[in-house]
Amino acid sequence: MPQLMIVSMMIFFALSLPVAVAIGLSSITGIAYAGINWLVVPQQLFAALDKFPLMAIPFFILAGNLMESGGISQRMVNFAKSLVGGIQGGLAITCVLTCMIFAAVAGSSVATTFAVGAILIPAMVKHGYPTPFAASLQATAAELGVIIPPSVPMILYAVSTETSTGEIFIGGVIPGLLIGLALILYVWLYARKHGLGKSDGQDRMAVWPAFKNSWLALLMPVIILGGIYGGIFTPTEASVVAVVYALLVSLFIYRTLSFKKLAPVFHRSVVGTAVIMFIIANAGVFSFLLNRAGVPDMLGQWIGGLFDSKYLFLMAVNLALFIIGMFIETSASIVVLAPLLLPVAVQFGVDPVHFGIIMIVNLALGMVTPPMGVNLFAACSIAKISLEQMVKPLIPFVAVIMGCLMLITYIPEISLYLRDVVYR
């Protein structure tokens, strides 16, 4: 049965069916072949969604959309530009820095791409940066939205593997900063080498006026992350706080958002949430059937016999996840693969939080690699260029992320140091 399910899922993917539909149909194929009671389907669909931490997903998606529509992201851009805009290449550095700040609330790379890219891609092109470079930078920097907490994929990993959401959140802080700083270093060197960004300081505000204009926006990630790690509220409750804060600031303080404009924001958030929840529900049935067939145990025994070293195992996992991330959507990959791979990783002595960060950074790469890179499509739509034009400038960015991934993989302290300080 497991072989039939996996082969049928690959066939459905090849037929370009939506990910959730392909997973669901392959599960139905397995049930029909094995003669399992059909009541399993509604039971497991419900069980997959009946988890308290999943409530955070719609609220973080809504918070990100409110920040974009309410002008909060624009103020973050202005502040970041005031800090680094005077440096050669400062506008490109502003893109990375803003994505890091925005990621600390939005939890979504696609939301970060649209919110920040709509402002900075045209600005970079205006200042002489090649359009494909600007779009590639934005798509890559936006993946920090799933690495720097709070993060929707982190929530999915925590729920799928019964890992602490707070621990996986704090485990992503240093890896996210590492990747952000590596991207900043690369774009600074690129700008100096190619003579770009010499006029990036034009029209930038001084630091203090920019801070006064944006301090409420900048306070948002402080409240969210400070509340989680200070024990004031749970990550799920933090998502609600983020929505309330974004609404109050956008509606009543900045007044950049009216009640009439809320309907499209809610609509986008509902659609985005429904897509993710549909994937989770179908993946829940798929995972149940694989577990019922004993696949995790068989996989553990097979991999244990194949690799005699933790380091070789992690290298193989990185390679496999990189390829999988190119073709399968991140949420589906996590909810299907994490419960299968984590028990094997634990047998090799890998900490669940460390393995979660490895998995999420790997699959985040899938968001910026063809043919299924969702961030690439978002950046293309903003920059009005084809995907083919982005491939060449994208390669160095992917190389930078992969270099950081190797450090994260083989130096566990990068992911575990803050976790051990706060939770141990």
C-alpha positions in Angstrom: 0.0 0.0 0.0 2.7 2.6 0.9 4.4 2.1 -2.5 1.1 2.5 -4.3 0.3 5.7 -2.4 3.7 7.3 -3.1 3.7 6.3 -6.8 0.1 7.6 -7.3 1.0 10.9 -5.6 3.9 11.4 -7.9 1.6 10.7 -10.9 -0.9 13.2 -9.6 1.9 15.8 -9.2 3.1 15.1 -12.7 -0.5 15.8 -13.9 -0.2 19.2 -12.3 -3.0 18.6 -9.8 -2.9 20.9 -6.7 -0.7 19.6 -3.9 -3.5 19.0 -1.5 -5.7 17.2 -4.1 -2.8 15.0 -5.1 -2.1 14.0 -1.5 -5.8 13.4 -0.9 -6.3 11.3 -4.0 -3.2 9.2 -3.2 -4.7 8.5 0.3 -8.0 7.5 -1.2 -6.1 5.1 -3.6 -4.4 3.5 -0.6 -7.6 3.1 1.3 -9.4 1.5 -1.7 -6.5 -0.9 -2.3 -6.2 -1.9 1.4 -9.9 -2.2 2.0 -9.9 0.1 5.0 -13.1 1.5 6.4 -13.9 4.8 4.7 -14.8 6.4 8.0 -11.1 6.8 8.5 -11.1 9.7 6.0 -13.4 12.2 7.9 -11.9 11.0 11.2 -8.3 11.8 10.2 -9.3 15.0 8.3 -10.7 16.3 11.6 -7.9 14.9 13.8 -5.3 16.7 11.6 -6.9 20.1 12.1 -8.1 19.6 15.7 -4.9 21.0 17.2 -4.7 24.2 19.2 -1.3 25.6 17.8 -2.8 25.5 14.3 -5.1 28.4 15.4 -2.0 30.7 15.1 -1.8 30.2 11.3 -4.8 32.3 10.2 -4.0 35.0 12.7 -0.4 35.4 11.6 -1.5 35.4 7.9 -4.0 38.1 8.7 -1.4 40.1 10.7 0.9 40.1 7.7 -1.8 41.2 5.3 -2.8 44.0 7.7 0.8 45.2 8.0 1.0 45.3 4.2 -2.3 47.1 3.6 -2.0 49.4 6.7 1.4 50.9 5.6 3.3 49.3 8.5 5.7 47.7 6.1 6.4 51.0 4.4 7.4 52.6 7.7 9.7 49.6 8.4 11.3 50.2 5.0 11.8 53.9 5.8 13.5 53.1 9.1 15.8 50.4 7.7 16.8 52.8 4.9 17.6 55.5 7.4 20.1 53.1 9.0 21.9 51.7 6.0 20.8 53.8 3.0 23.9 55.9 3.1 26.2 52.9 2.4 26.9 51.9 -1.2 24.4 49.1 -1.8 22.4 50.4 1.1 19.0 50.0 -0.7 19.8 46.3 -1.3 20.8 46.0 2.3 17.6 47.8 3.3 15.7 45.0 1.5 17.3 42.3 3.6 17.0 44.3 6.9 13.3 45.1 6.3 12.6 41.4 5.5 14.2 40.4 8.8 12.1 42.9 10.8 8.9 42.0 8.9 9.5 38.3 9.3 9.5 38.8 13.1 5.7 39.3 12.8 4.3 38.0 9.5 5.5 34.4 9.6 5.1 34.0 5.9 7.7 34.4 3.1 5.1 35.1 0.4 3.5 37.9 2.5 7.0 39.3 3.0 7.7 39.2 -0.7 4.6 41.2 -1.6 4.7 43.6 1.3 8.4 44.6 1.1 8.9 43.8 -2.6 6.1 46.1 -3.8 8.1 49.0 -2.2 11.7 48.0 -2.7 11.9 46.3 -6.1 10.8 49.4 -8.0 13.0 51.6 -5.8 16.1 49.4 -6.5 15.4 49.4 -10.2 15.0 53.2 -10.1 18.4 53.5 -8.5 20.1 51.4 -11.2 20.0 47.9 -9.9 19.3 45.3 -12.6 15.6 44.2 -12.4 16.4 40.4 -12.2 18.9 41.1 -9.4 16.4 43.1 -7.4 13.7 40.5 -7.9 16.1 37.6 -6.9 17.3 39.5 -3.8 13.7 40.2 -2.7 12.6 36.5 -3.2 15.6 35.2 -1.3 15.5 37.7 1.6 11.7 37.0 2.0 12.4 33.4 2.9 13.6 34.8 6.2 9.8 35.0 6.9 9.7 31.3 7.6 13.1 31.1 9.4 12.9 34.0 11.8 10.0 33.3 14.3 7.1 33.4 14.4 6.8 31.2 11.4 3.9 29.2 10.0 6.1 26.2 8.8 7.6 26.1 12.4 4.1 25.8 13.8 3.4 23.0 11.3 6.6 21.2 12.3 5.9 21.5 16.0 2.3 20.2 15.6 3.4 17.3 13.3 6.2 16.1 15.6 4.8 17.1 19.0 7.8 19.4 19.5 7.4 22.6 21.7 6.4 25.5 19.5 8.2 27.9 21.8 11.5 25.9 21.5 11.4 25.7 17.7 10.6 29.4 17.5 13.6 30.4 19.6 15.7 27.9 17.8 15.2 29.9 14.6 16.5 33.2 15.9 20.2 32.8 15.4 20.0 30.8 12.1 17.7 33.6 10.8 20.2 36.3 11.8 23.1 34.3 10.3 21.4 34.0 7.0 20.3 37.7 7.0 23.8 38.9 7.8 25.3 36.6 5.1 22.9 38.1 2.5 23.8 41.6 3.6 27.5 40.9 3.2 26.9 39.4 -0.2 24.8 42.3 -1.6 27.3 44.8 -0.2 30.2 43.1 -1.9 28.1 42.8 -5.1 27.3 46.5 -5.1 30.9 47.5 -4.6 32.1 45.2 -7.3 29.6 46.3 -9.9 29.5 50.0 -8.9 25.8 49.9 -7.9 24.0 51.8 -5.2 26.2 54.9 -5.1 23.1 57.1 -5.0 21.1 54.9 -2.5 21.2 57.7 0.1 18.9 60.0 -1.9 15.6 60.8 -0.2 16.4 58.9 2.9 15.2 60.2 6.2 17.5 60.9 9.2 17.5 58.1 11.7 15.7 59.9 14.5 12.8 61.2 12.4 12.5 57.8 10.7 12.4 56.2 14.1 9.7 58.6 15.4 7.7 57.9 12.3 7.9 54.1 12.6 8.4 53.2 16.3 4.9 51.8 16.7 5.6 49.5 13.7 8.9 48.5 15.1 7.4 47.8 18.5 5.2 45.1 17.0 7.8 42.4 16.8 9.2 43.4 20.2 5.7 42.8 21.7 5.1 39.5 19.9 8.5 37.9 20.6 8.9 39.5 24.0 5.5 38.2 25.0 6.2 34.7 23.8 9.7 34.3 25.4 8.7 36.3 28.5 5.9 33.8 29.2 3.2 36.4 28.9 1.3 34.6 26.2 1.7 31.4 24.1 2.7 31.6 20.4 -1.0 31.0 19.5 -2.1 33.8 21.7 0.7 36.0 20.2 -0.9 35.6 16.8 -4.1 37.2 18.1 -2.2 40.0 19.8 -0.4 40.7 16.4 -3.7 41.0 14.6 -5.2 43.3 17.3 -2.1 45.5 17.4 -2.0 45.8 13.6 -5.7 46.7 13.5 -5.4 49.3 16.2 -2.3 51.0 14.7 -3.5 50.9 11.1 -7.1 52.0 11.8 -6.8 54.5 14.7 -3.3 55.8 14.9 -1.8 55.8 11.4 -5.3 55.9 9.9 -3.9 54.3 6.7 -6.6 51.6 6.7 -10.4 52.1 6.8 -13.1 49.7 7.7 -14.2 49.6 4.1 -10.7 48.3 3.1 -10.8 45.5 5.6 -12.9 43.2 3.4 -10.2 42.5 0.8 -7.7 42.0 3.6 -9.9 39.4 5.3 -10.6 37.7 1.9 -6.9 37.3 1.1 -6.3 35.9 4.6 -9.2 33.4 4.4 -8.1 32.1 1.1 -4.5 31.8 2.2 -5.6 30.0 5.4 -7.9 27.6 3.6 -5.2 26.5 1.2 -2.8 25.6 4.1 -5.5 23.9 6.1 -6.6 21.9 3.2 -3.1 20.6 2.7 -2.7 19.8 6.4 -6.0 17.9 6.5 -5.2 15.7 3.5 -1.6 15.2 4.7 -3.0 14.0 8.0 -4.9 11.2 6.3 -1.7 10.4 4.2 0.5 10.3 7.3 -2.0 8.1 9.3 -2.0 5.5 6.5 1.8 5.5 6.3 2.1 5.1 10.1 -0.5 2.3 10.0 1.6 0.5 7.5 4.7 0.8 9.6 6.6 3.0 7.2 8.4 5.1 9.9 9.9 2.0 11.4 10.9 0.5 8.1 12.3 3.8 7.0 14.3 4.0 10.2 15.7 0.5 9.8 16.6 1.1 6.1 18.3 4.5 6.7 20.1 3.1 9.8 21.5 0.3 7.7 22.4 2.7 4.9 24.3 5.3 7.0 26.6 4.6 9.9 27.2 8.2 10.7 25.1 11.1 11.8 27.0 13.5 9.5 26.4 11.3 6.4 22.7 11.0 7.4 22.3 14.8 7.7 24.1 15.3 4.4 21.6 12.8 2.7 18.7 14.6 4.4 19.9 18.0 3.2 20.2 16.7 -0.4 16.8 15.0 -0.3 15.0 17.9 1.2 16.6 20.3 -1.3 15.3 18.3 -4.2 11.9 17.7 -2.6 11.6 21.4 -1.9 12.0 22.2 -5.5 8.8 20.3 -6.4 6.6 20.1 -3.4 5.0 22.9 -1.4 6.7 23.6 2.0 3.6 23.0 4.2 2.9 19.6 2.6 6.5 18.6 2.8 6.7 19.3 6.5 3.4 17.6 7.6 4.2 14.5 5.5 8.0 14.2 5.9 8.6 15.5 9.5 6.9 12.7 11.3 8.7 10.1 9.1 12.2 11.6 9.3 12.4 12.9 12.9 12.3 9.4 14.6 15.3 8.4 12.4 17.1 11.6 13.2 16.6 11.0 16.9 18.1 7.6 16.6 21.2 9.3 15.2 21.3 11.6 18.2 19.9 14.7 16.5 17.9 17.1 18.7 14.3 17.5 17.4 14.6 21.3 17.5 17.9 21.2 15.6 16.4 18.9 13.0 13.4 21.1 12.7 15.6 24.1 11.8 17.5 22.1 9.3 14.3 21.0 7.7 12.7 24.4 7.6 15.8 26.1 6.2 16.1 23.4 3.5 12.5 23.7 2.5 12.7 27.5 2.6 15.2 27.1 -0.2 12.5 25.4 -2.2 10.6 28.8 -2.2 13.4 30.3 -4.3 14.3 27.4 -6.6 12.4 26.6 -9.8 10.1 25.1 -10.8 7.8 25.5 -7.8 9.4 28.5 -6.0 6.4 30.5 -4.7 8.6 33.5 -3.8 10.0 33.6 -7.4 6.5 33.8 -8.8 5.6 36.6 -6.4 8.8 38.6 -7.2 8.3 38.0 -10.9 4.8 39.4 -10.7 6.0 42.5 -8.9 9.0 43.1 -11.1 7.1 42.2 -14.3 9.8 39.9 -15.6 9.9 36.2 -16.5 11.2 33.4 -14.3 14.0 32.6 -16.7 15.5 36.1 -16.3 15.9 35.5 -12.6 17.8 32.2 -12.8 21.3 33.6 -13.3 21.3 36.2 -10.5 19.5 33.8 -8.2 22.4 31.2 -8.2 24.7 33.2 -5.9 21.9 33.8 -3.4 21.1 30.1 -3.3 24.8 29.4 -2.8 24.9 31.8 0.2 21.9 30.1 1.8 23.4 26.7 1.3 26.6 27.8 2.9 24.6 28.9 5.9 22.7 25.7 5.9 25.9 23.7 6.2 26.9 25.7 9.2 23.5 25.2 10.8 23.5 21.5 10.0 27.0 20.7 11.5 27.1 23.3 14.3 24.0 22.4 16.4 24.7 25.2 18.9 23.6 27.7 16.2 20.1 26.4 16.6 20.2 25.2 20.2 22.1 27.8 22.2 19.2 30.2 22.8 16.9 27.3 23.4 19.2 25.9 26.1 19.5 29.3 27.8 15.8 30.0 27.9 14.3 26.5 28.4 16.9 24.5 30.2 
